[in-house]
Amino acid sequence: MRSKKENWQAFLLVLPSILAVAVFVYGFIAWSGRVSLSKWKGLTPDYTWTGLSNYIELFHDPRFAIDVRNTLIFTVIFVFGSLVLGLLLALLLDTGLRGEGIFRSIFLFPMAISYIVTGVVWRWLMNPATGTRISGLNLLFDKLGLDFLINQWHTTPYWGIAAIALPAIWQMSGYCMAIYLAGLRAIPDELREAARVDGASEFQILTGIVLPLLQPVTLSVMIILGHMSLKVFDLIVAVAGKQLPLDVPALYMWQVTFDGLFYGRGAAIGILLLLSVAVLIIPYLFYSLRSEPEL
């Protein structure tokens, strides 16, 4: 047992971090919440109380409806694509592929790149130009005789946001691969061998043993990718700039706050983003705490 003096020393050691988090995280969240309930518009602060009017106006704003739709489309494609590709890569590496370390590093490398760099590269790859200015993936499809795959990418009406999910999938699938590979290596080989002795095929082992045991891993990855997709901003700006068809809440918040100087509405969008992330994270944290074995 530690003495009372040691407890105080430990507390004083972490006190600066506690104060920093309290001020620069929770303090700023509280301040943003207060601003979201005001009519502050312009460079001069105006904390006049307006209640929930900024939130109500947002839900009646057609642009915010586009933001929510785009976020849902991006999230579904990004999360599903990253999970599927990451699982396939993990299953491939789990077969004892020669040179596994090299392939694992190659698959993980995109994760080390920022979304801005990824966006700049994929802006060229997804160049929607055709004719003499064709380039990127469209040029590749043209040379391979796959003209039916040539498209306008992020400039496609309504579904253009789906193309933005492609570079995000490319960047995060390696992370999913690493998590799934760790989960696969944690499954005892005895379970698979017992299933093979009973006459189960490899597909039956995958669907009846491997995938069910990977459910906690899948849930964790879905939560991480989901909260990333809700806050996406830099990737869209790097690929396509600020375009209304590709608008998302984070982009709307930036423009309404720093371009339109409507700080009250910008803070309201920020609080809604925080709540949407909390809806994902908090239930997962409770689930994780309840699932941990008691010591």
C-alpha positions in Angstrom: 0.0 0.0 0.0 1.2 3.5 -0.9 1.5 6.1 1.9 -0.5 9.2 2.0 2.6 11.2 1.0 3.1 9.1 -2.1 -0.5 9.6 -3.1 -0.2 13.4 -2.8 3.1 13.3 -4.8 1.4 11.3 -7.6 -1.6 13.7 -7.6 0.7 16.7 -7.8 2.6 15.1 -10.7 -0.5 14.8 -12.9 -2.1 18.0 -11.6 -0.7 20.2 -14.5 -2.2 17.8 -17.0 -5.5 17.8 -15.2 -5.6 21.6 -15.2 -4.6 21.8 -18.9 -7.4 19.3 -19.9 -9.9 21.1 -17.7 -9.1 24.5 -19.3 -8.3 23.8 -22.9 -10.7 20.9 -23.5 -13.7 21.1 -21.1 -13.4 24.8 -20.6 -13.5 25.5 -24.3 -16.3 23.1 -24.8 -18.3 25.0 -22.2 -17.4 28.3 -23.8 -18.5 27.0 -27.2 -21.8 25.8 -25.7 -22.4 29.3 -24.3 -21.6 31.0 -27.6 -23.9 28.6 -29.4 -26.8 30.0 -27.3 -26.0 33.6 -28.2 -26.5 35.8 -31.3 -22.8 36.6 -31.7 -22.3 37.6 -35.3 -19.4 39.8 -36.3 -16.0 40.6 -34.8 -17.5 42.2 -31.6 -18.6 39.5 -29.1 -22.3 39.5 -28.4 -23.4 37.1 -25.7 -27.1 38.0 -25.9 -29.1 34.9 -24.9 -31.1 33.4 -27.7 -31.7 29.9 -26.3 -31.8 27.1 -28.9 -32.6 29.4 -31.9 -29.2 28.7 -33.6 -29.9 24.9 -33.4 -33.5 25.3 -34.6 -32.4 27.4 -37.6 -29.8 24.8 -38.4 -32.4 22.0 -38.6 -34.4 24.2 -41.0 -31.3 25.1 -43.1 -31.3 23.2 -46.5 -27.5 23.4 -46.5 -27.3 21.6 -43.2 -29.6 18.9 -44.6 -27.1 18.4 -47.4 -24.3 18.2 -44.9 -26.1 15.4 -42.9 -26.8 13.5 -46.1 -23.2 13.8 -47.3 -21.9 12.7 -43.9 -24.1 9.6 -43.9 -23.0 8.6 -47.4 -19.4 9.2 -46.7 -19.6 7.3 -43.3 -21.3 4.2 -44.7 -18.9 3.9 -47.7 -15.8 4.8 -45.8 -16.4 2.5 -42.8 -17.7 -0.5 -44.8 -15.0 -0.2 -47.4 -12.2 0.1 -44.9 -13.5 -2.8 -42.8 -13.8 -5.1 -45.9 -10.5 -4.2 -47.4 -8.7 -4.4 -44.1 -10.2 -7.8 -43.3 -9.2 -9.2 -46.7 -5.7 -7.9 -46.3 -5.4 -9.4 -42.8 -6.7 -12.8 -44.0 -4.2 -12.7 -46.8 -1.3 -12.0 -44.4 -2.5 -14.6 -41.9 -2.0 -17.3 -44.4 1.8 -17.1 -43.8 2.5 -15.2 -46.9 6.2 -14.9 -47.7 7.5 -11.4 -47.1 4.7 -10.6 -44.7 6.7 -7.9 -42.9 7.3 -6.0 -46.2 3.6 -6.3 -47.2 2.5 -5.2 -43.8 4.6 -2.1 -43.9 3.4 -1.3 -47.4 -0.3 -1.6 -46.3 0.3 0.5 -43.2 2.3 3.2 -45.0 -0.7 5.3 -46.1 -1.8 5.7 -42.5 1.5 7.7 -41.8 0.4 10.3 -44.4 -1.8 13.2 -43.5 -5.2 13.7 -45.1 -3.9 16.8 -46.8 -1.2 14.9 -48.6 -3.6 12.1 -49.5 -6.1 14.6 -50.8 -3.5 16.3 -53.1 -2.5 12.9 -54.6 -6.0 11.7 -55.1 -7.1 15.0 -56.5 -4.9 14.1 -59.5 -5.9 10.5 -59.5 -9.6 11.4 -59.6 -9.2 14.2 -62.1 -12.7 14.4 -63.8 -11.3 15.9 -67.0 -11.8 14.0 -70.2 -10.6 14.3 -73.8 -7.1 15.7 -74.3 -6.8 16.5 -70.6 -7.6 13.1 -69.3 -5.3 11.9 -66.5 -5.2 9.8 -63.4 -7.5 6.8 -63.0 -9.6 7.8 -66.0 -6.5 7.7 -68.2 -5.6 4.2 -66.8 -9.1 3.0 -67.5 -8.9 4.4 -71.0 -5.6 2.7 -71.8 -7.0 -0.6 -70.4 -10.1 -0.4 -72.5 -12.3 0.0 -69.4 -14.1 3.1 -70.7 -17.2 2.2 -68.7 -15.3 2.9 -65.5 -14.4 6.5 -66.6 -16.5 8.9 -64.5 -16.6 12.4 -63.0 -15.6 11.2 -59.6 -16.3 13.9 -56.9 -18.1 16.2 -59.5 -20.8 13.5 -59.9 -24.2 15.0 -58.8 -25.5 13.8 -55.5 -23.0 10.8 -55.2 -19.8 12.9 -55.6 -19.2 12.6 -51.9 -18.8 8.8 -52.3 -15.7 9.4 -54.4 -14.1 11.3 -51.5 -14.4 8.1 -49.4 -12.0 6.3 -51.8 -8.8 8.0 -50.6 -10.0 7.7 -47.0 -10.5 4.0 -47.5 -7.0 3.8 -49.1 -5.5 5.6 -46.1 -7.2 3.7 -43.3 -7.6 0.2 -44.7 -4.0 -0.6 -43.5 -5.0 0.4 -40.0 -7.9 -2.0 -40.1 -5.6 -4.7 -41.5 -3.3 -4.3 -38.5 -6.1 -4.5 -36.0 -7.7 -7.5 -37.7 -4.4 -9.2 -38.0 -3.8 -8.9 -34.3 -7.3 -10.3 -33.7 -6.6 -13.2 -36.0 -3.4 -14.1 -34.3 -5.2 -14.1 -31.0 -7.5 -16.9 -32.1 -6.2 -20.2 -30.9 -5.1 -22.6 -33.7 -6.7 -25.4 -31.8 -10.2 -24.1 -32.6 -9.5 -24.2 -36.3 -7.9 -27.6 -36.2 -10.8 -29.0 -34.2 -13.2 -27.6 -36.8 -11.1 -29.1 -39.7 -11.1 -32.5 -37.9 -14.9 -32.3 -37.7 -15.0 -31.8 -41.5 -15.6 -28.0 -41.7 -14.5 -26.2 -44.8 -12.3 -23.1 -44.7 -15.3 -21.0 -45.5 -17.3 -22.5 -42.6 -14.3 -21.9 -40.3 -14.2 -18.3 -41.4 -17.9 -17.6 -41.0 -18.5 -19.9 -37.9 -15.4 -19.3 -35.9 -13.2 -16.5 -37.1 -15.7 -13.7 -37.9 -17.7 -14.2 -34.6 -14.5 -14.1 -32.6 -13.6 -10.9 -34.4 -16.8 -9.1 -33.5 -15.2 -7.0 -30.6 -12.4 -6.0 -33.0 -14.9 -5.0 -35.7 -16.9 -2.9 -33.2 -13.8 -1.1 -32.0 -12.7 -0.3 -35.6 -16.2 0.8 -36.5 -16.3 3.3 -33.6 -12.8 4.7 -34.5 -13.6 5.1 -38.2 -17.1 6.4 -37.5 -16.0 9.2 -35.3 -13.3 10.1 -37.9 -15.8 10.3 -40.7 -18.1 12.6 -38.7 -15.2 15.1 -38.4 -13.9 14.9 -42.0 -12.7 18.3 -43.3 -9.2 18.4 -44.6 -9.5 15.5 -47.1 -12.5 17.2 -48.8 -10.8 20.6 -49.0 -7.6 19.0 -50.4 -9.4 17.0 -53.1 -12.2 19.3 -54.2 -12.0 22.6 -52.3 -15.1 24.2 -50.8 -18.1 23.0 -52.9 -21.7 22.9 -51.7 -22.4 19.4 -53.2 -19.5 18.0 -51.1 -20.4 20.1 -48.0 -20.1 18.5 -44.6 -20.8 19.9 -41.1 -17.1 20.6 -40.4 -16.8 22.5 -43.6 -20.0 24.4 -43.0 -18.8 25.3 -39.5 -15.5 26.7 -40.9 -17.2 28.8 -43.5 -20.0 30.2 -41.3 -17.5 30.9 -38.4 -14.5 32.3 -40.1 -15.9 33.5 -43.5 -19.3 34.6 -42.3 -18.3 35.6 -38.8 -21.5 34.0 -37.4 -19.9 32.6 -34.3 -23.1 31.6 -32.7 -24.2 29.3 -35.5 -20.6 28.0 -35.9 -20.5 27.1 -32.3 -23.8 25.3 -32.6 -22.5 23.2 -35.4 -19.4 22.4 -33.3 -21.6 21.3 -30.4 -23.7 19.1 -32.7 -20.5 17.4 -34.0 -19.4 16.8 -30.4 -22.7 15.3 -29.5 -22.7 13.0 -32.6 -19.2 11.8 -31.7 -20.3 11.3 -28.1 -23.3 9.2 -29.3 -20.7 6.7 -30.8 -18.0 6.9 -28.2 -19.9 6.9 -24.8 -21.9 3.7 -25.4 -18.8 2.0 -26.6 -16.9 3.0 -23.5 -19.6 1.7 -21.3 -19.6 -1.6 -23.3 -15.8 -1.9 -23.0 -15.9 -1.3 -19.2 -18.6 -3.8 -18.7 -16.8 -6.4 -20.8 -13.5 -6.1 -19.0 -13.0 -9.0 -16.5 -12.9 -8.0 -12.9 -9.5 -8.5 -11.2 
